[in-house]
Amino acid sequence: MVLSKAISATRRPRNAARNLWSWLYNIALTAAAKRSHLPGSNLSVRTEAIAQIEAHRLEKSLSATDWQPGRGQKARADLDKVLAAQEVPSEARKRLLAVAAAFDAGEVASSPAPGAYWIDRGQRALDDPDEFFTSRRSVRELGVAPTREQIERAVGLARSAPSVCNRQAARVHATVDLDLITAALLLQNGNAGFGDRISCLMAVTSDRAAFPLPHEMNQTWIDGSLFAMTLVWAFHSTGISTCCLNWAASPTADAKPQNLWSIPRSEAVVMLVAAGLPDWPVKVAGSSRRSVAEVLSFVQSSVVP
Ligand SMILES: Cc1cc2nc3c(=O)[nH]c(=O)nc-3n(C[C@H](O)[C@H](O)[C@H](O)COP(=O)(O)O)c2cc1C
């Protein structure tokens, strides 16, 4: 007890220095990504994000029940300004112009389309939501790797993840190359005892350059995490098991797999996800959950209307 207190007292300044170092590292990378100063980063990611903010304002405006022609003209003009001033990747430009065209026409489609569209009713309830949700567990002995098609299918489904202003900054870098997997796992601190049996590893990243506005730095991690979670559910929905692996790496460790895996430095590694088709049955860690009462509280207003 005395020893552990003494150790933690001596570690405190060192840990504070490390936290500060990680924090400064993130700030520096975010600033550099915004200015396109990082290898592999691209100013057009930033411009696309700004154009996407305007295009999304148009979509939201058009989808309002009481939308009237003439509304949203400021965002419409701003979108034109951004598109005229700077380069946007051609695929993105097409998507943005399709939104603008639907907005100009004031057309609301009856099936998925750029701009806005009607849906008759929401998602049908799953027959057994408990079965779907409680059957996903982190599997660590993952067996054979999913095929390229299975990975593409899961990533395709994961694109349904929400993202701020629909900026879709998350990316997935997948590999079945055992050397690349080993190189990344050597720097990861949670795969002892099973890392050598991982045959497919993905780095879920989020492009810092897509969050250029003030106060948006954390959005990189929020959007990336939402995508990663959706990816895990997508694999689960197609019968493929996964295990998330934290990427709480030091700044020095953070850079290494990015270079090895050729991940642009403007992208932040949010987490790693291992996937596979286990040799059933497998044992999983219990990971019991908190009760609903521990998680949920209803907030009641003390303000009398
Ligand atoms: C961001 C994140 C990082 C994780 N990192 C690790 C890890 O490094 N090693 C590991 O064995 N499990 C890791 N896990 C898995 C958790 O241990 C697991 O999700 C949790 O215990 C709940 O269990 P379940 O996924 O089986 O429901 C991670 C999960 C998340 C969401």
The ligand as a Gaussian input file, in Angstrom:
#p B3LYP/6-31G(d) Opt

LIG

0 1
 C      -12.508000       1.303000     -28.036000
 C      -12.376000      -0.103000     -27.505000
 C      -11.127000      -0.614000     -27.285000
 C      -10.985000      -1.929000     -26.853000
 N       -9.727000      -2.421000     -26.703000
 C       -9.566000      -3.724000     -26.394000
 C       -8.261000      -4.259000     -26.335000
 O       -7.268000      -3.579000     -26.534000
 N       -8.136000      -5.578000     -26.047000
 C       -9.230000      -6.386000     -25.836000
 O       -9.034000      -7.577000     -25.585000
 N      -10.480000      -5.891000     -25.887000
 C      -10.681000      -4.584000     -26.174000
 N      -11.937000      -4.055000     -26.256000
 C      -13.102000      -4.921000     -26.068000
 C      -13.729000      -4.707000     -24.699000
 O      -12.979000      -5.353000     -23.725000
 C      -15.171000      -5.251000     -24.742000
 O      -15.887000      -4.550000     -25.739000
 C      -15.925000      -5.095000     -23.421000
 O      -15.344000      -5.886000     -22.406000
 C      -17.381000      -5.533000     -23.583000
 O      -17.453000      -6.886000     -23.995000
 P      -18.156000      -7.342000     -25.336000
 O      -17.571000      -6.572000     -26.474000
 O      -17.871000      -8.824000     -25.422000
 O      -19.628000      -7.081000     -25.200000
 C      -12.124000      -2.742000     -26.625000
 C      -13.390000      -2.190000     -26.823000
 C      -13.514000      -0.896000     -27.250000
 C      -14.890000      -0.327000     -27.496000

